[in-house]
């Protein structure tokens, strides 16, 4: 189940103002975002989707960074770092 939950925030005297929301899949918190209630449900759904995309992009970037860091570390430890930038078959 996908849930978009209003977790409050904002000015209590302004029922249509900005609020904090969570996006959850089942019980797992995926991300949070802010939304102004006066902009309506459709806008809230769009903002939720954008927040999830941003979360997934950051998660993927962290994974790629970790994988590249691990690859470089392995090559340094094995004395192969030059193979990342130098083609041993090249005459230069």
MODELLER restraints for C-alpha pairs under 7 A, 6 or more apart:
rsr = mdl.restraints
at = mdl.atoms
rsr.add(forms.Gaussian(group=physical.xy_distance, feature=features.Distance(at['CA:1:A'], at['CA:25:A']), mean=5.63, stdev=0.5))
rsr.add(forms.Gaussian(group=physical.xy_distance, feature=features.Distance(at['CA:1:A'], at['CA:26:A']), mean=4.92, stdev=0.5))
rsr.add(forms.Gaussian(group=physical.xy_distance, feature=features.Distance(at['CA:2:A'], at['CA:24:A']), mean=5.75, stdev=0.5))
rsr.add(forms.Gaussian(group=physical.xy_distance, feature=features.Distance(at['CA:2:A'], at['CA:25:A']), mean=4.59, stdev=0.5))
rsr.add(forms.Gaussian(group=physical.xy_distance, feature=features.Distance(at['CA:2:A'], at['CA:26:A']), mean=6.20, stdev=0.5))
rsr.add(forms.Gaussian(group=physical.xy_distance, feature=features.Distance(at['CA:3:A'], at['CA:23:A']), mean=5.69, stdev=0.5))
rsr.add(forms.Gaussian(group=physical.xy_distance, feature=features.Distance(at['CA:3:A'], at['CA:24:A']), mean=5.07, stdev=0.5))
rsr.add(forms.Gaussian(group=physical.xy_distance, feature=features.Distance(at['CA:3:A'], at['CA:25:A']), mean=6.36, stdev=0.5))
rsr.add(forms.Gaussian(group=physical.xy_distance, feature=features.Distance(at['CA:4:A'], at['CA:21:A']), mean=6.51, stdev=0.5))
rsr.add(forms.Gaussian(group=physical.xy_distance, feature=features.Distance(at['CA:4:A'], at['CA:22:A']), mean=5.60, stdev=0.5))
rsr.add(forms.Gaussian(group=physical.xy_distance, feature=features.Distance(at['CA:4:A'], at['CA:23:A']), mean=4.67, stdev=0.5))
rsr.add(forms.Gaussian(group=physical.xy_distance, feature=features.Distance(at['CA:4:A'], at['CA:24:A']), mean=6.50, stdev=0.5))
rsr.add(forms.Gaussian(group=physical.xy_distance, feature=features.Distance(at['CA:5:A'], at['CA:21:A']), mean=5.30, stdev=0.5))
rsr.add(forms.Gaussian(group=physical.xy_distance, feature=features.Distance(at['CA:5:A'], at['CA:22:A']), mean=5.11, stdev=0.5))
rsr.add(forms.Gaussian(group=physical.xy_distance, feature=features.Distance(at['CA:5:A'], at['CA:23:A']), mean=6.54, stdev=0.5))
rsr.add(forms.Gaussian(group=physical.xy_distance, feature=features.Distance(at['CA:6:A'], at['CA:19:A']), mean=6.86, stdev=0.5))
rsr.add(forms.Gaussian(group=physical.xy_distance, feature=features.Distance(at['CA:6:A'], at['CA:20:A']), mean=6.03, stdev=0.5))
rsr.add(forms.Gaussian(group=physical.xy_distance, feature=features.Distance(at['CA:6:A'], at['CA:21:A']), mean=4.50, stdev=0.5))
rsr.add(forms.Gaussian(group=physical.xy_distance, feature=features.Distance(at['CA:6:A'], at['CA:22:A']), mean=6.67, stdev=0.5))
rsr.add(forms.Gaussian(group=physical.xy_distance, feature=features.Distance(at['CA:7:A'], at['CA:20:A']), mean=5.53, stdev=0.5))
rsr.add(forms.Gaussian(group=physical.xy_distance, feature=features.Distance(at['CA:7:A'], at['CA:21:A']), mean=5.39, stdev=0.5))
rsr.add(forms.Gaussian(group=physical.xy_distance, feature=features.Distance(at['CA:7:A'], at['CA:22:A']), mean=6.91, stdev=0.5))
rsr.add(forms.Gaussian(group=physical.xy_distance, feature=features.Distance(at['CA:8:A'], at['CA:19:A']), mean=5.42, stdev=0.5))
rsr.add(forms.Gaussian(group=physical.xy_distance, feature=features.Distance(at['CA:8:A'], at['CA:20:A']), mean=5.49, stdev=0.5))
rsr.add(forms.Gaussian(group=physical.xy_distance, feature=features.Distance(at['CA:9:A'], at['CA:19:A']), mean=5.10, stdev=0.5))
rsr.add(forms.Gaussian(group=physical.xy_distance, feature=features.Distance(at['CA:9:A'], at['CA:20:A']), mean=5.71, stdev=0.5))
rsr.add(forms.Gaussian(group=physical.xy_distance, feature=features.Distance(at['CA:10:A'], at['CA:17:A']), mean=6.51, stdev=0.5))
rsr.add(forms.Gaussian(group=physical.xy_distance, feature=features.Distance(at['CA:10:A'], at['CA:18:A']), mean=5.42, stdev=0.5))
rsr.add(forms.Gaussian(group=physical.xy_distance, feature=features.Distance(at['CA:10:A'], at['CA:19:A']), mean=5.32, stdev=0.5))
rsr.add(forms.Gaussian(group=physical.xy_distance, feature=features.Distance(at['CA:11:A'], at['CA:17:A']), mean=6.89, stdev=0.5))
rsr.add(forms.Gaussian(group=physical.xy_distance, feature=features.Distance(at['CA:16:A'], at['CA:36:A']), mean=6.55, stdev=0.5))
rsr.add(forms.Gaussian(group=physical.xy_distance, feature=features.Distance(at['CA:16:A'], at['CA:37:A']), mean=4.72, stdev=0.5))
rsr.add(forms.Gaussian(group=physical.xy_distance, feature=features.Distance(at['CA:16:A'], at['CA:38:A']), mean=4.74, stdev=0.5))
rsr.add(forms.Gaussian(group=physical.xy_distance, feature=features.Distance(at['CA:17:A'], at['CA:36:A']), mean=5.01, stdev=0.5))
rsr.add(forms.Gaussian(group=physical.xy_distance, feature=features.Distance(at['CA:17:A'], at['CA:37:A']), mean=5.62, stdev=0.5))
rsr.add(forms.Gaussian(group=physical.xy_distance, feature=features.Distance(at['CA:17:A'], at['CA:38:A']), mean=6.46, stdev=0.5))
rsr.add(forms.Gaussian(group=physical.xy_distance, feature=features.Distance(at['CA:18:A'], at['CA:34:A']), mean=6.48, stdev=0.5))
rsr.add(forms.Gaussian(group=physical.xy_distance, feature=features.Distance(at['CA:18:A'], at['CA:35:A']), mean=5.28, stdev=0.5))
rsr.add(forms.Gaussian(group=physical.xy_distance, feature=features.Distance(at['CA:18:A'], at['CA:36:A']), mean=3.89, stdev=0.5))
rsr.add(forms.Gaussian(group=physical.xy_distance, feature=features.Distance(at['CA:18:A'], at['CA:37:A']), mean=6.17, stdev=0.5))
rsr.add(forms.Gaussian(group=physical.xy_distance, feature=features.Distance(at['CA:19:A'], at['CA:34:A']), mean=5.62, stdev=0.5))
rsr.add(forms.Gaussian(group=physical.xy_distance, feature=features.Distance(at['CA:19:A'], at['CA:35:A']), mean=5.50, stdev=0.5))
rsr.add(forms.Gaussian(group=physical.xy_distance, feature=features.Distance(at['CA:19:A'], at['CA:36:A']), mean=6.13, stdev=0.5))
rsr.add(forms.Gaussian(group=physical.xy_distance, feature=features.Distance(at['CA:20:A'], at['CA:33:A']), mean=5.90, stdev=0.5))
rsr.add(forms.Gaussian(group=physical.xy_distance, feature=features.Distance(at['CA:20:A'], at['CA:34:A']), mean=4.62, stdev=0.5))
rsr.add(forms.Gaussian(group=physical.xy_distance, feature=features.Distance(at['CA:20:A'], at['CA:35:A']), mean=6.56, stdev=0.5))
rsr.add(forms.Gaussian(group=physical.xy_distance, feature=features.Distance(at['CA:21:A'], at['CA:32:A']), mean=5.50, stdev=0.5))
rsr.add(forms.Gaussian(group=physical.xy_distance, feature=features.Distance(at['CA:21:A'], at['CA:33:A']), mean=5.35, stdev=0.5))
rsr.add(forms.Gaussian(group=physical.xy_distance, feature=features.Distance(at['CA:21:A'], at['CA:34:A']), mean=6.01, stdev=0.5))
rsr.add(forms.Gaussian(group=physical.xy_distance, feature=features.Distance(at['CA:22:A'], at['CA:29:A']), mean=6.96, stdev=0.5))
rsr.add(forms.Gaussian(group=physical.xy_distance, feature=features.Distance(at['CA:22:A'], at['CA:31:A']), mean=5.92, stdev=0.5))
rsr.add(forms.Gaussian(group=physical.xy_distance, feature=features.Distance(at['CA:22:A'], at['CA:32:A']), mean=4.36, stdev=0.5))
rsr.add(forms.Gaussian(group=physical.xy_distance, feature=features.Distance(at['CA:22:A'], at['CA:33:A']), mean=6.53, stdev=0.5))
rsr.add(forms.Gaussian(group=physical.xy_distance, feature=features.Distance(at['CA:23:A'], at['CA:29:A']), mean=6.23, stdev=0.5))
rsr.add(forms.Gaussian(group=physical.xy_distance, feature=features.Distance(at['CA:23:A'], at['CA:30:A']), mean=5.57, stdev=0.5))
rsr.add(forms.Gaussian(group=physical.xy_distance, feature=features.Distance(at['CA:23:A'], at['CA:31:A']), mean=5.44, stdev=0.5))
rsr.add(forms.Gaussian(group=physical.xy_distance, feature=features.Distance(at['CA:23:A'], at['CA:32:A']), mean=6.05, stdev=0.5))
rsr.add(forms.Gaussian(group=physical.xy_distance, feature=features.Distance(at['CA:23:A'], at['CA:48:A']), mean=6.83, stdev=0.5))
rsr.add(forms.Gaussian(group=physical.xy_distance, feature=features.Distance(at['CA:24:A'], at['CA:30:A']), mean=5.27, stdev=0.5))
rsr.add(forms.Gaussian(group=physical.xy_distance, feature=features.Distance(at['CA:31:A'], at['CA:51:A']), mean=6.67, stdev=0.5))
rsr.add(forms.Gaussian(group=physical.xy_distance, feature=features.Distance(at['CA:31:A'], at['CA:52:A']), mean=6.31, stdev=0.5))
rsr.add(forms.Gaussian(group=physical.xy_distance, feature=features.Distance(at['CA:31:A'], at['CA:55:A']), mean=6.54, stdev=0.5))
rsr.add(forms.Gaussian(group=physical.xy_distance, feature=features.Distance(at['CA:32:A'], at['CA:51:A']), mean=6.99, stdev=0.5))
rsr.add(forms.Gaussian(group=physical.xy_distance, feature=features.Distance(at['CA:33:A'], at['CA:48:A']), mean=6.85, stdev=0.5))
rsr.add(forms.Gaussian(group=physical.xy_distance, feature=features.Distance(at['CA:33:A'], at['CA:51:A']), mean=6.26, stdev=0.5))
rsr.add(forms.Gaussian(group=physical.xy_distance, feature=features.Distance(at['CA:35:A'], at['CA:44:A']), mean=6.20, stdev=0.5))
rsr.add(forms.Gaussian(group=physical.xy_distance, feature=features.Distance(at['CA:72:A'], at['CA:81:A']), mean=6.77, stdev=0.5))
rsr.add(forms.Gaussian(group=physical.xy_distance, feature=features.Distance(at['CA:75:A'], at['CA:81:A']), mean=4.94, stdev=0.5))
